[in-house]
Amino acid sequence: MGVYTITTKQQIPISLQEAWDFLSSADNLKVITPDHMGFHILTENTNQKVYPGMIIQYTVSPVLNIPIRWVTEITHVKDLQYFVDEQRVGPYRIWHHEHHLKQIEGGVEMTDIVTYQPPMGILGSLANILFIRKQLKSIFEFREKKLIELFGVMR
């Protein structure tokens, strides 16, 4: 019945504006999510920049190819610095995802902080140990590789 956090950091050799433009567009979520997750955006007009109050609806199939509806709300945005999405409907009791960007020499440092709580109490905690945490980490590993493929690696 715990609340867990995963933090990842990646340096990307692009400008802060390029990073913000790419990462703050919901359309690009599909690009940086593994195909096996069955991720599909249902909301129309997601090519606009995120803004507080923006609702984004998806389906995702994280277990046994069973689609689950997921609704997130963008709750905080500070242009060129960070935005936060929080689950409103979906597979977790709590989902709070902070996306931070910081200009560094030669590019941008991106930090993701995900705080989550699986459903079903002690069974959810067991599921986290057995597969949820590993699956979330593998999604971020995929994102790292995809962003390197798209933008290159820091030198």
C-alpha positions in Angstrom: 0.0 0.0 0.0 3.0 2.2 -0.5 3.6 5.3 -2.6 6.6 4.9 -4.9 8.8 7.3 -6.8 10.9 6.8 -10.0 13.3 9.6 -11.0 15.1 9.6 -14.3 17.5 12.2 -15.9 18.7 12.5 -19.4 20.8 15.1 -21.2 19.7 16.0 -24.8 21.9 18.0 -27.2 19.1 20.4 -28.3 18.0 23.9 -27.3 15.6 24.4 -24.4 13.0 25.7 -26.8 13.3 22.6 -29.0 13.0 20.3 -26.0 10.0 22.2 -24.6 8.3 22.2 -28.0 8.7 18.4 -28.4 8.1 17.3 -24.8 5.1 19.6 -24.1 3.2 18.3 -27.1 0.9 15.4 -26.1 1.1 14.1 -29.7 4.8 13.2 -29.1 3.9 10.9 -26.2 3.1 8.1 -28.6 6.5 8.6 -30.3 8.3 8.0 -27.0 6.2 5.2 -25.6 6.9 1.5 -26.6 4.5 0.0 -29.1 3.8 -3.0 -26.8 2.1 -0.6 -24.4 -0.8 -0.2 -26.8 -0.8 3.6 -26.2 -3.4 5.6 -28.2 -4.4 9.2 -27.6 -8.2 9.7 -27.8 -8.3 13.4 -27.3 -8.3 15.6 -30.4 -6.2 18.7 -30.9 -3.3 17.4 -28.8 -0.8 19.1 -31.0 -1.1 22.3 -28.9 1.2 23.1 -26.0 0.2 21.8 -22.6 -1.7 24.2 -20.4 -3.1 24.0 -16.8 -6.4 22.3 -16.9 -5.7 20.4 -20.2 -7.4 17.0 -20.1 -5.8 14.2 -22.2 -7.5 10.8 -22.7 -5.7 7.7 -23.8 -6.0 4.0 -23.9 -3.0 1.9 -22.8 -2.6 -1.9 -22.6 0.1 -2.5 -19.9 -1.0 -6.0 -19.0 -2.2 -8.9 -21.2 -3.1 -6.5 -24.0 -6.2 -5.4 -22.1 -7.0 -1.8 -23.0 -7.4 0.6 -20.0 -8.8 4.1 -20.3 -6.4 6.7 -18.8 -7.3 10.3 -18.3 -4.7 12.8 -17.1 -4.9 16.5 -16.3 -2.1 18.9 -16.8 -2.1 20.6 -13.4 0.9 22.9 -13.5 2.9 24.5 -16.3 5.9 26.9 -16.1 6.9 27.6 -19.7 10.3 26.2 -20.7 10.8 24.8 -17.2 8.3 22.1 -16.1 4.8 20.7 -16.4 2.9 18.2 -14.3 0.3 15.6 -15.3 -1.9 13.8 -12.8 -4.1 10.9 -13.4 -7.9 11.5 -13.0 -9.0 8.1 -14.3 -6.8 5.1 -14.8 -4.9 2.2 -13.4 -3.3 3.8 -10.4 -4.6 5.2 -7.1 -2.1 8.0 -7.4 -0.2 9.1 -10.5 1.8 12.4 -10.4 4.4 13.0 -13.1 6.7 16.0 -13.1 8.5 16.8 -16.3 11.4 19.3 -15.7 13.8 20.9 -18.2 16.9 22.8 -17.5 19.4 24.5 -19.9 22.9 23.1 -19.5 26.0 23.5 -21.5 25.5 21.9 -24.9 21.8 21.1 -24.4 19.1 20.4 -21.9 18.8 18.2 -18.9 15.4 16.5 -18.6 14.3 15.1 -15.3 11.1 13.0 -14.9 9.8 12.4 -11.4 6.9 9.9 -11.2 5.1 9.4 -7.9 2.6 6.6 -8.0 0.5 4.2 -5.9 -0.8 1.0 -7.4 -4.4 0.0 -6.7 -5.6 -2.9 -4.5 -3.6 -2.2 -1.3 -1.1 -5.0 -0.5 -1.8 -6.8 -3.8 -0.8 -3.6 -5.6 2.4 -3.4 -3.6 3.2 -7.0 -4.5 2.4 -6.2 -8.2 4.8 -3.3 -7.9 7.6 -5.6 -6.7 6.8 -8.2 -9.4 6.3 -6.1 -12.5 4.9 -2.5 -12.2 8.2 -0.8 -11.2 10.1 -2.8 -13.8 7.6 -1.9 -16.5 7.7 1.8 -15.7 11.6 1.7 -15.7 11.5 0.0 -19.1 9.2 2.7 -20.5 11.7 5.4 -19.4 14.6 3.3 -20.8 12.7 3.2 -24.1 12.2 7.0 -24.0 15.9 7.6 -23.4 16.8 5.4 -26.4 14.2 7.1 -28.6 15.3 10.6 -27.6 18.9 9.7 -28.5 17.7 8.3 -31.8 15.8 11.5 -32.5 18.2 14.1 -31.2 21.6 12.5 -30.6 23.7 12.1 -27.5 25.5 14.7 -25.4 29.2 15.0 -26.1 
